[in-house]
Amino acid sequence: MSDVWAVVLAAGEGKRMYSSLPKVLHPLCGKRMLEYILESAAELTEQIIVVVGHGAFQVRETIGDRWSYVYQERQLGTGHAVMEALKKLPGEGKLLVLCGDTPLLKTSHLKQLLESFHRHAAVVATVAVPDPTGYGRIVRDQNGQVDRIVEDRDASAEEKKINEVNTGTYCFDLELLRYYLPHLGTDNVQNEYYLPDVVTLMRKDGYTTGAYCLDDYRVGLGINNRAQLAEAVEIIQQNISQKLMKSGVTIDIPGSVFIGIDVQIGPDSVIRPGCVLEKGTIIGENCVIGPGSHITGAVVGDGAVVRQSVVSGGSVEKGVEIGPFEYIKKK
């Protein structure tokens, strides 16, 4: 899509992670958090700009040179981050604004967001959550359009009752966004430039603004702490196991194993409880793995058996039985 651009916000420190590692670099099932949303967006456009700030060098070094980067020296809010990215954006087109901490958003979600755009000035991805505390509320008008987005700290008692919230994912008309961003103010609790305030400015001038409400609220919400990170890993693991089982792999107890996102397993193989299969692992057909085996970056041939053993790199030949309690490491 030549008229579609994407800006991925990845400049935040992520203080609630309590980590020296930038939040967007935390791994989930063998892939960095930021890589998930970048790869989802890359299915729709190659024109992607990553806004970096905290740990900028580390982020760039880890994620690589495939992407274009903009440095946000001072983190003055989401509106300010997009202002920094404007330097590399064209005068018109559609702009996806995405968050680097939303690894569960897939290309299909972004595609539907774009399809919801129509002739709106902006469309925001929203979710209905059981507990909206801490999230920006979506205030709609009588026609169902998004009238404004109110941050939790700035919301009235009545607005706090709204359970439809902002995910921080948007599609904007670039020409209009370029006009309205400089009009943002910092009259809010955090004294920051809030990107959602652009929606309010557009509505005041008569433009239409829409919403695309995600079916599963867990998909759209960002990861801010270790508990949410674990929840996201659990969802990704469920997806991995479902995909493998539908392709002919037996997983005795899916919740008892950890399987990296790039792990390949052939049909009629059986994965017993307590296994950890990490990045780069390829398992052939008719294998039995486990219980309690840990395999990293190894190739296991058809018909092999690996019981209660550790295999790190290298290969296990076709039909070979290993274990229990063996440790094999590539030399």
C-alpha positions as MATLAB code, in Angstrom:
seq = 'MSDVWAVVLAAGEGKRMYSSLPKVLHPLCGKRMLEYILESAAELTEQIIVVVGHGAFQVRETIGDRWSYVYQERQLGTGHAVMEALKKLPGEGKLLVLCGDTPLLKTSHLKQLLESFHRHAAVVATVAVPDPTGYGRIVRDQNGQVDRIVEDRDASAEEKKINEVNTGTYCFDLELLRYYLPHLGTDNVQNEYYLPDVVTLMRKDGYTTGAYCLDDYRVGLGINNRAQLAEAVEIIQQNISQKLMKSGVTIDIPGSVFIGIDVQIGPDSVIRPGCVLEKGTIIGENCVIGPGSHITGAVVGDGAVVRQSVVSGGSVEKGVEIGPFEYIKKK';
ca = [
       0.000    0.000    0.000;
       1.994    2.946   -1.277;
      -0.205    5.545    0.425;
       0.101    3.915    3.862;
       2.837    4.793    6.330;
       3.369    3.593    9.888;
       4.940    5.206   12.934;
       5.761    2.869   15.818;
       6.216    4.522   19.198;
       9.091    2.867   21.067;
      10.734    5.662   23.039;
       9.336    5.023   26.510;
      11.386    3.774   29.423;
       8.805    1.323   30.755;
       9.453    2.095   34.419;
       6.910   -0.455   35.652;
       8.995   -3.269   34.165;
      11.748   -2.467   36.715;
      14.393   -3.469   34.210;
      17.624   -2.137   32.719;
      16.384   -3.483   29.382;
      14.167   -1.129   27.326;
      10.590   -2.367   27.598;
      10.126   -2.994   23.881;
      13.124   -5.354   23.839;
      11.711   -7.815   26.359;
      11.336  -11.225   24.694;
       8.102  -13.123   24.222;
       8.447  -16.724   23.028;
      11.757  -16.094   21.277;
      11.006  -12.732   19.694;
      11.401   -9.171   20.999;
       8.212   -7.326   21.897;
       8.815   -4.592   19.327;
       9.454   -7.099   16.532;
       5.897   -8.405   16.688;
       4.188   -5.118   15.800;
       6.874   -4.216   13.266;
       6.376   -7.476   11.412;
       2.588   -7.076   11.519;
       2.846   -3.580   10.036;
       5.407   -4.686    7.439;
       2.768   -6.924    5.837;
       0.878   -3.752    4.890;
       3.636   -1.226    4.224;
       7.412   -1.026    4.001;
       7.267    2.654    4.973;
       7.765    2.299    8.725;
       9.350    4.769   11.124;
      10.322    3.744   14.662;
      10.455    6.532   17.254;
      13.156    5.693   19.789;
      14.291    7.460   22.938;
      15.159    5.523   26.083;
      17.823    2.971   25.200;
      17.758    4.162   21.584;
      21.134    2.693   20.642;
      20.276   -0.666   22.168;
      16.906   -0.749   20.398;
      18.438    0.060   17.012;
      21.287   -2.404   17.481;
      18.880   -5.192   18.454;
      16.068   -4.580   15.960;
      18.355   -3.805   13.024;
      18.618   -1.488   10.040;
      15.549   -2.677    8.166;
      13.570    0.159    9.724;
      13.832    3.941    9.613;
      14.424    5.606   12.998;
      13.634    8.962   14.582;
      15.132    9.964   17.937;
      12.866   11.600   20.532;
      15.350   13.262   22.854;
      12.745   14.340   25.413;
       9.674   12.195   26.035;
       6.956   14.849   26.040;
       4.018   12.626   25.159;
       2.637   10.643   22.255;
       1.736   13.782   20.322;
       5.294   15.023   20.575;
       6.638   11.640   19.421;
       4.565   11.795   16.237;
       5.657   15.423   15.716;
       9.252   14.187   15.653;
       8.340   11.570   13.047;
       6.666   14.140   10.765;
      10.104   15.131    9.480;
      10.267   11.841    7.581;
       6.623   11.631    6.526;
       5.027   12.778    3.241;
       2.434   15.513    2.974;
      -0.534   13.222    2.494;
      -1.657    9.617    2.729;
      -2.771    7.342    5.574;
      -0.727    7.036    8.740;
      -0.902    4.135   11.159;
       0.291    5.139   14.616;
       1.214    2.019   16.577;
       2.672    1.250   19.980;
       5.813   -0.820   20.338;
       4.375   -2.650   23.360;
       1.373   -4.270   21.599;
       2.760   -7.603   20.365;
      -0.654   -9.262   20.058;
      -1.914   -6.935   17.331;
      -1.800   -8.849   14.070;
      -1.757   -7.719   10.461;
      -5.435   -8.668   10.206;
      -6.306   -6.147   12.939;
      -4.340   -3.368   11.252;
      -5.949   -4.191    7.922;
      -9.408   -3.901    9.465;
      -8.412   -0.594   11.038;
      -7.458    0.689    7.593;
     -10.711   -0.622    6.116;
     -12.632    1.260    8.829;
     -10.939    4.510    7.827;
     -13.186    5.272    4.817;
     -13.315    9.074    4.609;
     -12.775    9.764    8.282;
     -10.128   12.180    9.464;
      -9.067    9.600   12.039;
      -9.988    6.147   13.298;
      -8.917    4.798   16.678;
      -8.717    1.144   17.681;
     -10.681    0.612   20.903;
     -11.537   -2.212   23.267;
     -14.223   -2.784   25.881;
     -12.525   -3.876   29.096;
     -13.811   -5.313   32.393;
     -11.867   -2.689   34.350;
     -11.054    0.570   32.498;
      -8.975    2.047   35.323;
      -5.855    3.728   33.976;
      -6.969    3.871   30.348;
      -8.168    6.749   28.185;
     -11.965    6.644   27.804;
     -13.711    6.794   24.416;
     -16.482    9.386   24.570;
     -18.906    9.000   21.671;
     -21.535   11.447   20.416;
     -25.196   10.605   19.790;
     -24.312    9.307   16.305;
     -21.714    6.892   17.615;
     -18.713    8.839   16.382;
     -15.710    9.295   18.635;
     -16.178   12.774   20.054;
     -13.088   12.833   22.258;
     -10.662   10.637   24.150;
     -10.218   11.499   27.824;
      -7.205   10.282   29.770;
      -7.990    8.505   33.033;
      -6.345   11.188   35.152;
      -8.358   13.908   33.451;
     -11.705   12.066   33.301;
     -14.759   13.120   35.275;
     -16.564   10.698   37.586;
     -19.143   10.020   34.847;
     -16.487    9.499   32.160;
     -14.646    7.030   34.387;
     -17.686    4.713   34.139;
     -17.102    4.239   30.394;
     -15.516    0.851   29.700;
     -14.565    1.447   26.041;
     -10.956    2.569   26.078;
      -8.219    3.750   23.753;
      -5.565    1.227   22.696;
      -3.160    3.899   21.412;
      -3.476    2.541   17.863;
      -4.756    4.933   15.170;
      -5.130    5.618   11.496;
      -4.910    9.304   10.525;
      -5.308   11.351    7.406;
      -1.707   12.544    7.144;
      -2.492   15.937    5.666;
      -4.938   16.740    8.473;
      -2.654   15.322   11.153;
       0.173   17.517    9.920;
      -2.099   20.533   10.346;
      -3.472   19.681   13.805;
      -0.384   18.387   15.617;
       1.118   21.880   16.089;
      -2.174   22.934   17.721;
      -1.785   20.478   20.600;
      -1.385   21.938   24.067;
      -0.191   20.542   27.382;
      -3.159   21.518   29.552;
      -3.400   18.190   31.343;
      -2.214   16.464   34.496;
       1.063   15.248   32.958;
       1.815   18.432   30.988;
       2.345   16.380   27.837;
       1.265   16.567   24.213;
      -1.480   13.955   24.011;
      -1.996   12.486   20.549;
      -5.667   11.651   21.365;
      -6.353   15.400   21.668;
      -5.963   15.601   17.884;
      -9.284   13.750   17.630;
     -10.978   16.418   19.739;
      -9.551   19.208   17.580;
     -10.714   17.474   14.399;
     -14.222   16.976   15.772;
     -14.508   20.631   16.779;
     -13.832   21.566   13.165;
     -16.505   19.227   11.882;
     -14.430   16.285   10.682;
     -15.704   12.751   11.256;
     -13.776   10.383   13.476;
     -14.464    6.681   13.854;
     -13.540    3.679   15.931;
     -12.641    0.078   15.238;
     -13.481   -1.970   18.336;
     -11.366   -5.113   18.686;
     -13.245   -8.313   19.595;
     -10.669   -9.472   22.131;
      -9.704   -6.689   24.523;
      -6.443   -8.435   25.457;
      -5.091   -8.002   21.925;
      -5.069   -4.221   21.883;
      -3.722   -3.343   25.302;
      -0.049   -2.561   25.799;
       2.329   -4.393   28.107;
       3.395   -2.270   31.053;
       4.614   -4.753   33.658;
       5.870   -8.305   34.120;
       2.410   -9.674   34.911;
       1.041   -8.359   31.605;
       4.117   -9.730   29.850;
       3.328  -13.190   31.239;
      -0.306  -12.884   30.117;
       0.818  -12.046   26.582;
       3.225  -15.007   26.549;
       0.379  -17.278   27.621;
      -1.817  -16.054   24.745;
       1.008  -16.492   22.216;
       1.691  -19.994   23.567;
      -1.965  -20.907   23.142;
      -1.827  -19.734   19.530;
       1.394  -21.677   18.854;
      -0.006  -24.879   20.349;
      -3.300  -24.573   18.473;
      -1.504  -24.083   15.165;
       0.770  -27.080   15.745;
      -2.042  -29.371   16.860;
      -4.100  -28.444   13.800;
      -1.114  -29.469   11.655;
      -0.958  -32.952   13.168;
       1.238  -32.558   16.257;
       0.110  -34.104   19.549;
       0.704  -31.935   22.614;
      -0.458  -33.898   25.655;
      -1.028  -30.899   27.905;
      -0.557  -27.617   25.971;
      -0.351  -25.496   29.107;
       2.580  -27.523   30.423;
       5.055  -26.777   27.604;
       6.922  -23.767   26.242;
       7.400  -23.610   22.465;
       9.257  -20.770   20.716;
       7.409  -18.932   17.983;
       9.736  -20.133   15.212;
       9.924  -23.795   16.318;
       8.969  -26.318   13.625;
       7.463  -29.719   14.456;
       6.463  -32.385   11.938;
       3.137  -34.299   11.941;
       2.615  -37.316   14.206;
       5.234  -36.076   16.649;
       4.266  -36.095   20.323;
       5.265  -33.416   22.829;
       5.046  -34.676   26.402;
       4.496  -32.431   29.474;
       7.278  -30.254   30.846;
       9.135  -29.634   27.578;
      10.889  -26.399   26.607;
      11.507  -26.038   22.859;
      13.364  -22.827   22.121;
      14.394  -20.691   19.168;
      15.703  -22.403   16.070;
      14.514  -25.885   16.989;
      13.306  -28.155   14.178;
      11.676  -31.473   15.052;
      10.858  -33.998   12.373;
       7.916  -36.377   11.960;
       6.945  -39.211   14.337;
       9.214  -37.955   17.131;
       8.561  -38.239   20.852;
       9.889  -35.335   22.894;
       9.823  -35.472   26.678;
       8.586  -35.541   29.242;
      10.845  -32.851   30.669;
      13.152  -32.248   27.704;
      14.822  -28.923   26.874;
      15.857  -28.398   23.236;
      17.432  -25.212   21.897;
      18.424  -24.560   18.277;
      18.743  -28.246   17.411;
      17.472  -30.383   14.541;
      15.769  -33.612   15.606;
      15.417  -36.203   12.847;
      12.278  -38.190   12.015;
      11.373  -40.874   14.513;
      13.817  -39.722   17.186;
      13.009  -39.882   20.900;
      14.346  -37.350   23.423;
      13.304  -38.158   27.012;
      14.153  -35.943   29.983;
      17.264  -34.579   28.328;
      18.889  -31.310   27.253;
      19.930  -30.756   23.642;
      21.618  -27.444   22.802;
      22.420  -27.001   19.118;
      23.594  -29.660   16.735;
      21.365  -32.505   15.617;
      19.764  -35.735   16.752;
      19.921  -38.320   13.994;
      16.870  -40.016   12.536;
      15.464  -42.787   14.750;
      17.942  -42.190   17.612;
      16.731  -42.465   21.217;
      18.235  -40.110   23.815;
      17.765  -40.103   27.559;
      16.753  -40.021   30.183;
      19.126  -37.473   31.746;
      21.501  -36.790   28.865;
      23.101  -33.459   28.025;
      24.110  -32.908   24.414;
      25.742  -29.642   23.375;
      27.077  -28.678   19.966;
      30.847  -28.399   20.132;
];
